[in-house]
Amino acid sequence: MDVSIGTIWEAVARRLPGAVAISEPGGDRTYAEFEDRAARLATALERAGVGPGDTVACYLHNGAAYLETVFAAFKLGAVPVNANYRYTGEELSAVLGDADAAAIVFSGELAAHVGHAARTVPTLRLLVRAGAPADGAAGPPAAGLDDLLAATEPRPAASRPSSDRLFMYTGGTTGRPKGVIWRQGDLLHSLTVPVFRPLGVCEPPSTLDEAARIAESARARGRAPATMPVVPLMHATGLFNAMGALLTGGRVITTREGGLDARHVWETVAAQRAGRSPSPSPPPPATCRAASCRSPRPRSSRPRVPRSSPAAGRRGCSPTPARCRSATTRTRPGPRPRSASSTVSATPSRATSRRSRRTARSGSSAGAPV
């Protein structure tokens, strides 16, 4: 199926217009509202000169605005780019400059950090602020997201190919972040196991109509996921799980902005039934279990060493202690021994490496790997 993830979201929105797509502390957004707001933002981006292949930065806390920005970029064939909301002005400018960002949508309370990028990143054509700026931090001139959407008509849906891309900046803890480029077709394929197989679907949908029918069926059967990314959407774990939920007619739940509040998180889990389903998971179809899904790993043909065997302990050990100790590790519960001599596959130290080489040259089998 040669379509982008955004094209699938459009098809799901047509099938499930009244179903809730996003739940956040301020209220719910249906699939129709999600699609409409993303289409209006896409029009605004296009009018600013953003087109296929251009990058759109998401400098946002978790919430509907993040997903709407990603969806709007997908509609144009533009490339969403994550920007860590902990970046300061110069750090943000470095990432936006590296990505040649054409537009940025940012949370209002982060406005103070965007001013540096507005002055120093020459490729930026549009700045959009989601929410009011923090007290005393005006930030650069930017269009308010809600005002911009109210004054803009939605862009008509149009199919995009699976070759459209997504950027994920990763790392940066000990150096500068690195951009990882995903083809959307590859990303869709990688989501098969965590997204589609729980629904009994063993392969990615082959047509757009099939993708929409899978989402519609999952919602009707109460199998559509209710996913709450506690981790930031700027991370791949949070974003990809949210994207998967929207591919299958599910619902993305977000918590309020700010630092992690464990009590609020668990209260939201309970109130929104995050991760729950009203019915137990059905087993995958027989055809899926028999053919498409991975078959169980074959049991090892190697004989097990009984616990009562002399080889199960150090007393009466055979002339191959590494083999004996490996058997002990397999049969005895608890952590593996941390001794380097009993961990055959561990990376040896330099001195241990020399001893191993001398042993190998001498032809001894005592320390041979099993």
C-alpha positions as CSV (number, residue, x, y, z in Angstrom):
1,M,0.0,0.0,0.0
2,D,1.8,3.1,-1.2
3,V,0.2,5.7,1.0
4,S,1.4,7.9,3.9
5,I,0.3,7.6,7.5
6,G,-1.5,10.9,7.1
7,T,-3.5,9.5,4.3
8,I,-4.6,6.6,6.4
9,W,-5.6,9.0,9.2
10,E,-7.8,10.9,6.7
11,A,-9.5,7.6,5.8
12,V,-10.0,6.7,9.4
13,A,-11.5,10.1,10.1
14,R,-14.0,9.6,7.3
15,R,-15.1,6.3,8.7
16,L,-15.2,7.4,12.4
17,P,-15.9,11.1,12.3
18,G,-17.7,11.1,15.7
19,A,-15.3,8.9,17.6
20,V,-13.0,10.5,20.1
21,A,-9.4,10.7,18.8
22,I,-7.7,12.7,21.5
23,S,-8.6,13.2,25.1
24,E,-6.7,15.9,27.0
25,P,-7.5,17.8,30.3
26,G,-9.3,20.5,28.4
27,G,-11.7,18.2,26.6
28,D,-12.0,15.7,23.8
29,R,-11.3,16.0,20.0
30,T,-13.2,13.7,17.6
31,Y,-11.6,12.3,14.5
32,A,-13.6,14.9,12.5
33,E,-12.3,17.7,14.6
34,F,-8.7,16.4,14.6
35,E,-8.8,16.1,10.8
36,D,-10.4,19.6,10.3
37,R,-7.9,21.4,12.5
38,A,-4.9,19.6,10.9
39,A,-6.3,20.5,7.4
40,R,-6.6,24.2,8.4
41,L,-3.1,24.2,9.8
42,A,-1.9,22.6,6.5
43,T,-3.5,25.4,4.6
44,A,-1.7,28.0,6.7
45,L,1.6,26.2,6.3
46,E,1.1,26.0,2.5
47,R,0.3,29.7,2.3
48,A,3.6,30.4,4.1
49,G,5.4,28.5,1.4
50,V,5.8,25.2,3.2
51,G,5.6,22.3,0.7
52,P,6.7,18.7,0.2
53,G,10.0,17.9,1.8
54,D,10.1,21.0,3.9
55,T,10.5,20.5,7.6
56,V,8.0,21.6,10.3
57,A,9.3,21.7,13.9
58,C,7.1,20.6,16.8
59,Y,8.4,22.4,19.9
60,L,5.5,21.4,22.0
61,H,4.4,19.7,25.2
62,N,2.2,16.7,25.0
63,G,-1.3,17.6,23.7
64,A,-3.6,17.7,20.7
65,A,-1.5,20.5,19.1
66,Y,1.5,18.2,18.8
67,L,-0.5,15.6,16.9
68,E,-2.3,18.2,14.8
69,T,1.0,19.6,13.7
70,V,2.3,16.2,12.7
71,F,-0.9,15.5,10.8
72,A,-0.8,18.9,9.0
73,A,2.8,18.3,7.9
74,F,1.8,14.8,6.6
75,K,-1.0,16.3,4.6
76,L,1.5,18.5,2.7
77,G,4.2,15.9,2.3
78,A,6.2,18.1,4.7
79,V,8.5,16.5,7.3
80,P,7.6,16.8,11.0
81,V,10.7,17.3,13.2
82,N,10.7,16.9,17.0
83,A,12.3,19.6,19.1
84,N,13.0,18.8,22.8
85,Y,11.0,21.3,24.9
86,R,13.9,21.4,27.3
87,Y,16.1,23.1,24.8
88,T,17.2,26.6,25.5
89,G,17.3,29.3,22.8
90,E,20.7,28.4,21.3
91,E,20.1,24.6,21.5
92,L,16.8,25.0,19.7
93,S,18.3,27.2,17.1
94,A,21.0,24.6,16.4
95,V,18.5,21.8,15.8
96,L,16.2,24.0,13.6
97,G,19.2,25.2,11.6
98,D,20.4,21.6,11.1
99,A,16.9,20.6,9.9
100,D,16.4,23.7,7.7
101,A,13.1,24.2,9.5
102,A,10.6,26.1,7.4
103,A,8.0,26.5,10.2
104,I,7.7,25.9,13.9
105,V,4.7,25.4,16.1
106,F,5.5,25.9,19.8
107,S,3.8,25.9,23.2
108,G,3.1,29.4,24.5
109,E,5.1,28.9,27.7
110,L,8.2,28.1,25.6
111,A,7.9,31.3,23.6
112,A,11.0,32.9,25.3
113,H,13.3,30.3,23.8
114,V,12.0,30.7,20.3
115,G,13.2,34.3,19.9
116,H,16.8,33.3,19.3
117,A,15.7,30.9,16.5
118,A,13.5,33.6,14.9
119,R,16.5,35.9,14.7
120,T,19.1,33.3,13.6
121,V,17.5,30.6,11.5
122,P,17.0,32.1,8.0
123,T,14.8,29.3,6.7
124,L,11.9,29.9,9.1
125,R,8.8,31.3,7.3
126,L,6.0,30.7,9.8
127,L,5.9,30.8,13.6
128,V,2.7,29.5,15.3
129,R,2.1,29.7,19.1
130,A,-0.2,27.2,20.8
131,G,-1.5,28.8,24.0
132,A,-0.7,32.0,25.8
133,P,3.0,32.8,26.6
134,A,4.2,32.5,30.1
135,D,4.1,35.6,32.3
136,G,6.8,38.0,31.4
137,A,7.9,36.1,28.3
138,A,6.5,37.6,25.2
139,G,8.6,35.8,22.7
140,P,8.8,36.6,19.0
141,P,5.8,37.7,16.9
142,A,3.8,34.6,16.1
143,A,0.3,33.7,15.0
144,G,-1.9,32.1,17.7
145,L,-2.9,28.6,16.7
146,D,-6.6,28.9,17.4
147,D,-6.9,32.3,15.8
148,L,-5.0,31.0,12.7
149,L,-7.2,28.0,12.3
150,A,-10.4,30.0,12.7
151,A,-9.3,32.3,9.9
152,T,-8.2,29.5,7.5
153,E,-10.2,27.1,5.5
154,P,-9.3,23.4,5.6
155,R,-7.1,22.0,2.9
156,P,-8.9,19.2,0.9
157,A,-7.6,15.7,1.6
158,A,-5.2,14.3,-1.0
159,S,-3.4,11.0,-1.0
160,R,0.3,11.1,-0.3
161,P,2.9,8.3,-1.0
162,S,4.6,6.1,1.5
163,S,7.9,7.6,0.6
164,D,7.0,10.8,2.6
165,R,9.3,11.1,5.6
166,L,9.5,11.8,9.3
167,F,12.5,13.2,11.2
168,M,13.4,12.1,14.7
169,Y,16.2,13.9,16.4
170,T,17.7,11.5,18.9
171,G,20.6,11.6,21.4
172,G,22.1,14.9,22.5
173,T,22.8,13.7,26.1
174,T,26.6,13.7,25.5
175,G,26.7,15.5,22.2
176,R,24.6,17.2,19.6
177,P,21.4,15.5,18.6
178,K,21.4,13.4,15.4
179,G,18.5,13.3,12.9
180,V,17.1,9.9,12.0
181,I,15.1,9.8,8.8
182,W,12.1,7.4,8.6
183,R,10.2,6.6,5.4
184,Q,6.5,6.4,6.5
185,G,6.1,3.1,4.7
186,D,8.9,1.6,6.7
187,L,7.5,3.0,9.9
188,L,4.1,1.6,9.1
189,H,5.6,-1.8,8.6
190,S,7.5,-1.6,11.9
191,L,4.2,-0.9,13.7
192,T,2.7,-4.2,12.5
193,V,3.4,-6.2,15.6
194,P,2.6,-3.7,18.3
195,V,-0.4,-2.1,16.5
196,F,-2.1,-4.5,14.2
197,R,-1.4,-8.0,15.7
198,P,-3.3,-7.3,18.9
199,L,-6.3,-6.9,16.7
200,G,-5.7,-10.2,15.0
201,V,-4.2,-8.6,11.9
202,C,-0.8,-10.1,11.0
203,E,0.2,-8.0,8.1
204,P,-0.1,-4.2,7.3
205,P,-3.2,-3.4,5.4
206,S,-2.8,-3.8,1.7
207,T,-5.3,-1.1,0.6
208,L,-6.6,2.2,2.1
209,D,-10.1,0.8,2.4
210,E,-8.8,-2.2,4.3
211,A,-6.9,0.1,6.7
212,A,-10.1,2.1,7.4
213,R,-12.1,-1.1,7.8
214,I,-9.6,-2.4,10.4
215,A,-10.0,0.8,12.4
216,E,-13.8,0.8,12.1
217,S,-14.0,-2.8,13.2
218,A,-11.6,-2.3,16.1
219,R,-13.7,0.6,17.4
220,A,-17.0,-1.3,16.9
221,R,-15.7,-4.3,18.8
222,G,-14.2,-2.3,21.7
223,R,-10.7,-3.3,20.6
224,A,-9.3,0.1,19.6
225,P,-6.5,1.1,22.0
226,A,-6.7,3.9,24.6
227,T,-3.1,4.9,24.7
228,M,-1.7,7.5,27.1
229,P,1.9,8.4,26.3
230,V,3.3,9.6,29.7
231,V,6.7,10.0,28.0
232,P,6.9,13.1,25.8
233,L,5.6,13.0,22.2
234,M,8.9,14.5,21.2
235,H,10.4,11.0,21.9
236,A,9.8,8.2,19.4
237,T,8.3,6.0,22.0
238,G,5.6,8.5,22.8
239,L,4.9,9.6,19.2
240,F,5.0,6.2,17.6
241,N,2.6,4.7,20.1
242,A,0.2,7.6,19.6
243,M,0.4,7.3,15.9
244,G,-0.4,3.6,16.1
245,A,-3.5,4.2,18.2
246,L,-4.8,6.7,15.6
247,L,-4.1,4.2,12.8
248,T,-6.5,1.7,14.4
249,G,-9.4,4.0,15.4
250,G,-8.0,4.3,18.9
251,R,-7.8,7.3,21.3
252,V,-4.7,9.2,22.5
253,I,-4.9,10.5,26.1
254,T,-2.6,13.2,27.3
255,T,-2.0,14.6,30.8
256,R,-1.6,18.3,31.7
257,E,1.5,20.2,30.8
258,G,4.4,20.6,33.2
259,G,6.5,18.2,35.1
260,L,5.6,14.6,35.9
261,D,2.8,14.4,38.5
262,A,2.5,10.7,39.4
263,R,-0.9,11.2,41.2
264,H,-2.3,13.1,38.2
265,V,-1.1,10.4,35.8
266,W,-2.7,7.6,37.7
267,E,-5.9,9.5,38.2
268,T,-6.0,10.1,34.5
269,V,-5.4,6.4,33.8
270,A,-8.4,5.5,36.0
271,A,-10.7,8.2,34.7
272,Q,-9.9,7.6,31.0
273,R,-9.5,3.9,31.2
274,A,-6.1,4.2,29.6
275,G,-4.7,0.9,28.3
276,R,-7.9,-0.9,29.2
277,S,-10.5,-2.7,27.1
278,P,-14.0,-3.7,28.1
279,S,-13.5,-7.2,26.7
280,P,-10.6,-9.7,26.9
281,S,-8.3,-9.9,23.9
282,P,-9.5,-12.4,21.3
283,P,-6.9,-14.9,20.0
284,P,-5.6,-14.1,16.5
285,P,-7.2,-16.0,13.7
286,A,-6.1,-19.5,13.0
287,T,-4.7,-18.5,9.6
288,C,-2.6,-15.8,11.4
289,R,-1.3,-18.3,14.0
290,A,-0.5,-20.9,11.4
291,A,1.0,-19.0,8.6
292,S,1.7,-15.3,9.0
293,C,2.8,-14.8,12.5
294,R,6.1,-16.0,13.8
295,S,6.1,-19.6,14.8
296,P,7.2,-20.6,18.3
297,R,11.0,-21.0,18.7
298,P,12.0,-24.7,18.6
299,R,13.1,-26.2,21.8
300,S,16.8,-26.8,22.1
301,S,17.8,-30.4,21.2
302,R,20.5,-30.2,23.9
303,P,19.8,-32.5,26.8
304,R,18.9,-30.8,30.1
305,V,21.1,-31.5,33.1
306,P,18.8,-32.7,36.0
307,R,19.1,-30.8,39.2
308,S,20.0,-34.1,41.0
309,S,22.8,-34.8,38.6
310,P,26.4,-34.5,39.9
311,A,27.0,-32.1,36.9
312,A,24.4,-29.7,38.4
313,G,26.9,-28.5,41.1
314,R,30.6,-28.1,41.6
315,R,31.1,-31.5,43.3
316,G,31.7,-34.2,40.8
317,C,32.1,-31.6,38.0
318,S,33.2,-32.9,34.6
319,P,36.5,-31.9,33.1
320,T,34.8,-29.0,31.3
321,P,33.9,-26.5,34.1
322,A,32.5,-23.9,31.7
323,R,30.0,-26.4,30.4
324,C,29.1,-27.5,33.9
325,R,28.6,-23.9,35.1
326,S,26.5,-23.1,32.0
327,A,24.2,-26.0,32.9
328,T,24.0,-24.8,36.5
329,T,22.9,-21.3,35.3
330,R,20.2,-22.8,33.1
331,T,18.6,-24.9,35.8
332,R,19.0,-22.8,38.9
333,P,16.8,-19.8,39.4
334,G,18.2,-16.4,40.1
335,P,20.7,-14.1,38.4
336,R,23.6,-15.3,36.4
337,P,27.0,-15.4,38.2
338,R,28.9,-12.2,37.7
339,S,32.3,-13.8,37.7
340,A,34.1,-13.3,34.4
341,S,35.3,-16.9,34.5
342,S,31.8,-18.3,34.5
343,T,30.4,-16.1,31.8
344,V,31.6,-17.5,28.6
345,S,30.1,-14.9,26.3
346,A,31.1,-11.9,28.4
347,T,33.6,-9.4,26.9
348,P,36.9,-10.3,28.5
349,S,39.4,-7.9,29.9
350,R,42.8,-7.4,28.1
351,A,44.6,-9.8,30.5
352,T,41.8,-12.4,30.2
353,S,42.0,-12.1,26.4
354,R,45.7,-12.9,26.6
355,R,45.1,-16.0,28.8
356,S,42.3,-17.1,26.4
357,R,44.6,-16.8,23.4
358,R,47.4,-18.8,25.2
359,T,44.8,-21.5,26.1
360,A,43.5,-21.7,22.6
361,R,47.1,-22.1,21.2
362,S,47.8,-24.8,23.7
363,G,44.8,-26.8,22.5
364,S,43.1,-27.0,25.9
365,S,39.4,-27.6,25.9
366,A,38.7,-26.7,29.5
367,G,37.6,-23.1,28.7
368,A,36.1,-23.8,25.3
369,P,32.8,-22.2,24.7
370,V,29.7,-24.4,24.9
